[in-house]
Amino acid sequence: MPDFDLLVLGDINPDLVLRGDVEPAFGQVEKLVDHADLLIGGSGAIVACGAARLGLRTAIAGVVGDDLFGRFMLDALAARGVDTGGVVVDPARRTGLTVVLSKPGGDRAMLTHTGAIASLTADAVDVCTARHVHVASLFLQTALEPGLPDLFRAARAAGSTTSIDPNWDPSERWDGGLRELLPLTDLFLPNAEEAMRIAGRADPAAAARALAAEGPLVAVKLGAEGALAARGDELVTVAAPAGVEPVDTTGAGDSFDAGVLAGMLSAWPPERMLELGCACGALSTRAAGGTAAQPTLEEALA
């Protein structure tokens, strides 16, 4: 039996979340914001924390520097039950950092210093330790990208399933080796804008169908509108749960991923996977940052 249910490959960095009137005014103007929090960040780290909170045996692989931010992340992940044995600490690199500018109403902008985020390579990963291998922030994983197809083939040969959340492509080329990877991917987890740009389609449903034709189950995040999933000719949609007043939407998509992955590993049908994902994403917005309000499985099901 594998040591873990889920192995996450991805970004491990703090988020500095600023909330309030966060639109900068250049010209050496100083503005005051309402809140500032240094929190667990990185799509990979937030997914891993969400999965562990849901009861999955979870490990993460990535790279951090031997610095204050790196130690903060390793301690915080371990405190949330995530195994960090696969994390490389590289003294020659600095841990990445994302500054999140979070406006009232849920919109946000992000400024990221990649640092060590892009340094993970395929030869540093043992995919045979987990039932499922998830890649977060694909477009930031430039050192991992060349070896990822063989890594997914090895995972599948060992009986594991695979998934990818591409996140935003800063280069806006929207490739990242996806054409080779999608047929090796069991679950693809873009948001609506990412799906449309990758597929070259004008609406999320058409994009999901086009991407699903490459092989994976495609689960598309629609924010406050819920989510949809495509597999072959099948298309299912799920509404977001009502009654959750968001404090901060940072990491909500990553918590959605954790819920969908938990449902997949329980062999649930796509609609129920989406329902769990939407519940996890919505509940995660109850506090600042991506992990402070992530639900247990019991809370999400309720």
C-alpha positions as semicolon CSV with decimal commas, in nm:
position;residue;x (nm);y (nm);z (nm)
1;M;0,000;0,000;0,000
2;P;0,139;0,347;-0,088
3;D;0,254;0,563;0,202
4;F;0,026;0,853;0,101
5;D;-0,310;0,911;-0,059
6;L;-0,189;1,228;-0,226
7;L;0,148;1,365;-0,334
8;V;0,143;1,731;-0,437
9;L;0,418;1,869;-0,661
10;G;0,427;2,244;-0,658
11;D;0,487;2,585;-0,512
12;I;0,569;2,633;-0,145
13;N;0,586;2,998;-0,046
14;P;0,423;3,242;0,196
15;D;0,143;3,475;0,094
16;L;0,153;3,829;0,228
17;V;-0,218;3,913;0,209
18;L;-0,310;4,282;0,219
19;R;-0,681;4,367;0,247
20;G;-0,872;4,692;0,216
21;D;-0,795;4,977;-0,025
22;V;-0,505;4,795;-0,186
23;E;-0,469;4,972;-0,521
24;P;-0,121;5,130;-0,512
25;A;-0,070;5,497;-0,590
26;F;0,275;5,554;-0,736
27;G;0,469;5,876;-0,697
28;Q;0,589;5,783;-0,348
29;V;0,235;5,798;-0,209
30;E;0,185;5,599;0,111
31;K;-0,156;5,440;0,162
32;L;-0,285;5,249;0,463
33;V;-0,453;4,909;0,437
34;D;-0,696;4,748;0,680
35;H;-0,522;4,412;0,730
36;A;-0,188;4,243;0,662
37;D;-0,126;3,871;0,723
38;L;0,171;3,645;0,647
39;L;0,015;3,307;0,568
40;I;0,071;2,971;0,401
41;G;0,081;3,033;0,028
42;G;0,149;2,864;-0,299
43;S;-0,116;2,664;-0,478
44;G;0,061;2,337;-0,400
45;A;0,092;2,409;-0,029
46;I;-0,271;2,521;0,001
47;V;-0,399;2,211;-0,181
48;A;-0,188;1,990;0,044
49;C;-0,320;2,157;0,361
50;G;-0,678;2,130;0,238
51;A;-0,639;1,762;0,155
52;A;-0,481;1,686;0,493
53;R;-0,767;1,873;0,662
54;L;-1,011;1,646;0,476
55;G;-0,834;1,341;0,617
56;L;-0,609;1,240;0,326
57;R;-0,257;1,115;0,398
58;T;-0,079;1,398;0,219
59;A;0,281;1,474;0,120
60;I;0,432;1,762;-0,075
61;A;0,742;1,795;-0,292
62;G;0,892;2,128;-0,387
63;V;1,187;2,358;-0,321
64;V;1,241;2,627;-0,059
65;G;1,543;2,827;0,044
66;D;1,729;2,795;0,372
67;D;1,577;3,119;0,496
68;L;1,306;3,265;0,718
69;F;1,025;3,213;0,466
70;G;1,132;2,856;0,393
71;R;1,140;2,761;0,761
72;F;0,803;2,931;0,811
73;M;0,650;2,719;0,535
74;L;0,801;2,387;0,650
75;D;0,685;2,443;1,007
76;A;0,336;2,553;0,899
77;L;0,287;2,257;0,664
78;A;0,403;2,008;0,926
79;A;0,168;2,165;1,182
80;R;-0,120;2,093;0,944
81;G;-0,029;1,729;0,901
82;V;0,145;1,751;0,564
83;D;0,456;1,536;0,519
84;T;0,746;1,757;0,402
85;G;1,007;1,483;0,356
86;G;1,005;1,545;-0,019
87;V;1,079;1,917;0,009
88;V;1,428;2,020;-0,104
89;V;1,593;2,294;0,102
90;D;1,836;2,473;-0,131
91;P;2,071;2,720;0,044
92;A;2,159;2,874;-0,293
93;R;1,801;2,991;-0,355
94;R;1,552;3,215;-0,182
95;T;1,203;3,101;-0,099
96;G;0,937;3,251;-0,324
97;L;0,683;3,505;-0,203
98;T;0,344;3,624;-0,326
99;V;0,191;3,958;-0,227
100;V;-0,187;3,930;-0,254
101;L;-0,383;4,254;-0,292
102;S;-0,735;4,157;-0,184
103;K;-1,019;4,404;-0,249
104;P;-1,358;4,402;-0,077
105;G;-1,598;4,189;-0,280
106;G;-1,350;3,915;-0,361
107;D;-1,137;4,048;-0,650
108;R;-0,763;4,031;-0,603
109;A;-0,428;4,080;-0,774
110;M;-0,105;3,894;-0,707
111;L;0,262;3,987;-0,731
112;T;0,494;3,685;-0,713
113;H;0,869;3,656;-0,670
114;T;0,926;3,301;-0,796
115;G;1,248;3,237;-0,604
116;A;1,280;2,862;-0,555
117;I;0,926;2,790;-0,682
118;A;1,041;2,692;-1,031
119;S;1,333;2,475;-0,917
120;L;1,169;2,135;-0,859
121;T;1,296;1,870;-1,103
122;A;1,148;1,532;-1,188
123;D;1,449;1,340;-1,056
124;A;1,376;1,476;-0,706
125;V;1,030;1,314;-0,697
126;D;0,927;0,959;-0,607
127;V;0,576;0,919;-0,748
128;C;0,546;0,557;-0,632
129;T;0,477;0,669;-0,274
130;A;0,119;0,790;-0,336
131;R;-0,216;0,678;-0,477
132;H;-0,250;1,008;-0,660
133;V;-0,001;1,267;-0,793
134;H;-0,116;1,627;-0,829
135;V;0,080;1,905;-1,000
136;A;-0,002;2,259;-0,886
137;S;0,086;2,581;-1,069
138;L;0,203;2,394;-1,377
139;F;0,307;2,708;-1,564
140;L;0,544;2,807;-1,282
141;Q;0,710;2,462;-1,272
142;T;0,956;2,528;-1,552
143;A;1,228;2,291;-1,425
144;L;0,973;2,013;-1,369
145;E;0,804;2,049;-1,708
146;P;1,056;1,854;-1,925
147;G;1,041;1,544;-1,702
148;L;0,673;1,556;-1,619
149;P;0,541;1,329;-1,898
150;D;0,776;1,047;-1,793
151;L;0,688;1,114;-1,428
152;F;0,317;1,075;-1,505
153;R;0,385;0,759;-1,705
154;A;0,576;0,616;-1,409
155;A;0,293;0,711;-1,172
156;R;0,034;0,543;-1,390
157;A;0,252;0,233;-1,433
158;A;0,262;0,211;-1,052
159;G;-0,118;0,228;-1,037
160;S;-0,148;0,595;-0,937
161;T;-0,379;0,856;-1,085
162;T;-0,271;1,206;-1,188
163;S;-0,402;1,560;-1,195
164;I;-0,295;1,914;-1,289
165;D;-0,408;2,260;-1,188
166;P;-0,237;2,489;-1,439
167;N;-0,311;2,821;-1,264
168;W;-0,235;3,140;-1,452
169;D;0,038;3,143;-1,717
170;P;0,251;3,458;-1,658
171;S;0,397;3,418;-2,008
172;E;0,044;3,388;-2,153
173;R;0,159;3,121;-2,398
174;W;-0,086;2,871;-2,238
175;D;0,107;2,560;-2,329
176;G;0,352;2,429;-2,068
177;G;0,367;2,091;-2,243
178;L;-0,006;2,035;-2,190
179;R;-0,069;1,871;-2,526
180;E;0,159;1,585;-2,426
181;L;0,044;1,584;-2,064
182;L;-0,335;1,588;-2,099
183;P;-0,362;1,230;-2,233
184;L;-0,160;1,120;-1,927
185;T;-0,378;1,321;-1,687
186;D;-0,684;1,179;-1,510
187;L;-0,815;1,512;-1,378
188;F;-0,758;1,866;-1,506
189;L;-0,854;2,157;-1,279
190;P;-0,843;2,500;-1,445
191;N;-1,062;2,797;-1,365
192;A;-1,290;2,934;-1,636
193;E;-1,049;3,192;-1,776
194;E;-0,759;2,946;-1,781
195;A;-0,970;2,679;-1,951
196;M;-1,085;2,918;-2,224
197;R;-0,735;3,044;-2,293
198;I;-0,579;2,696;-2,301
199;A;-0,853;2,553;-2,523
200;G;-0,901;2,861;-2,740
201;R;-1,276;2,862;-2,677
202;A;-1,510;3,148;-2,592
203;D;-1,705;2,989;-2,307
204;P;-1,614;2,756;-2,019
205;A;-1,839;2,466;-2,123
206;A;-1,698;2,453;-2,476
207;A;-1,345;2,481;-2,334
208;A;-1,409;2,197;-2,089
209;R;-1,543;1,973;-2,366
210;A;-1,243;2,049;-2,590
211;L;-0,996;1,973;-2,312
212;A;-1,184;1,658;-2,209
213;A;-1,146;1,530;-2,565
214;E;-0,774;1,501;-2,488
215;G;-0,845;1,242;-2,217
216;P;-0,894;1,379;-1,866
217;L;-1,200;1,455;-1,659
218;V;-1,204;1,837;-1,669
219;A;-1,338;2,022;-1,364
220;V;-1,368;2,396;-1,423
221;K;-1,395;2,645;-1,135
222;L;-1,658;2,915;-1,192
223;G;-1,613;3,112;-0,868
224;A;-1,942;3,229;-0,720
225;E;-2,128;3,043;-0,996
226;G;-2,001;2,702;-0,882
227;A;-1,827;2,459;-1,115
228;L;-1,874;2,235;-1,417
229;A;-1,715;1,911;-1,529
230;A;-1,680;1,745;-1,869
231;R;-1,597;1,385;-1,951
232;G;-1,654;1,269;-2,307
233;D;-2,001;1,397;-2,405
234;E;-2,112;1,429;-2,042
235;L;-2,135;1,777;-1,889
236;V;-2,243;1,839;-1,529
237;T;-2,279;2,167;-1,343
238;V;-2,299;2,242;-0,971
239;A;-2,398;2,567;-0,799
240;A;-2,188;2,719;-0,525
241;P;-2,332;2,672;-0,175
242;A;-2,529;2,966;-0,042
243;G;-2,488;3,142;0,289
244;V;-2,109;3,184;0,306
245;E;-1,997;3,546;0,340
246;P;-1,642;3,566;0,200
247;V;-1,370;3,741;0,398
248;D;-1,090;3,661;0,152
249;T;-1,102;3,442;-0,159
250;T;-0,727;3,372;-0,165
251;G;-0,670;3,000;-0,226
252;A;-1,039;2,915;-0,270
253;G;-0,962;2,740;-0,598
254;D;-0,693;2,533;-0,430
255;S;-0,935;2,427;-0,156
256;F;-1,179;2,336;-0,434
257;D;-0,905;2,116;-0,582
258;A;-0,854;1,943;-0,248
259;G;-1,223;1,863;-0,226
260;V;-1,245;1,730;-0,580
261;L;-0,935;1,517;-0,525
262;A;-1,081;1,375;-0,203
263;G;-1,397;1,286;-0,391
264;M;-1,200;1,129;-0,674
265;L;-0,997;0,916;-0,433
266;S;-1,326;0,798;-0,282
267;A;-1,445;0,699;-0,632
268;W;-1,734;0,946;-0,625
269;P;-1,914;1,045;-0,950
270;P;-1,818;1,383;-1,104
271;E;-2,123;1,572;-0,974
272;R;-2,054;1,473;-0,614
273;M;-1,684;1,550;-0,657
274;L;-1,780;1,900;-0,771
275;E;-2,021;1,945;-0,480
276;L;-1,747;1,864;-0,231
277;G;-1,503;2,090;-0,415
278;C;-1,745;2,383;-0,415
279;A;-1,818;2,337;-0,044
280;C;-1,446;2,330;0,039
281;G;-1,374;2,634;-0,177
282;A;-1,660;2,838;-0,032
283;L;-1,585;2,753;0,331
284;S;-1,217;2,840;0,288
285;T;-1,311;3,204;0,225
286;R;-1,433;3,254;0,585
287;A;-1,090;3,383;0,697
288;A;-0,787;3,557;0,551
289;G;-0,550;3,343;0,346
290;G;-0,594;3,003;0,189
291;T;-0,576;2,762;0,484
292;A;-0,710;2,914;0,808
293;A;-1,075;2,828;0,734
294;Q;-1,033;2,508;0,531
295;P;-1,306;2,263;0,639
296;T;-1,293;1,911;0,770
297;L;-1,476;1,652;0,563
298;E;-1,765;1,659;0,811
299;E;-1,798;2,038;0,782
300;A;-1,785;2,028;0,403
301;L;-2,046;1,753;0,377
302;A;-2,277;1,944;0,611
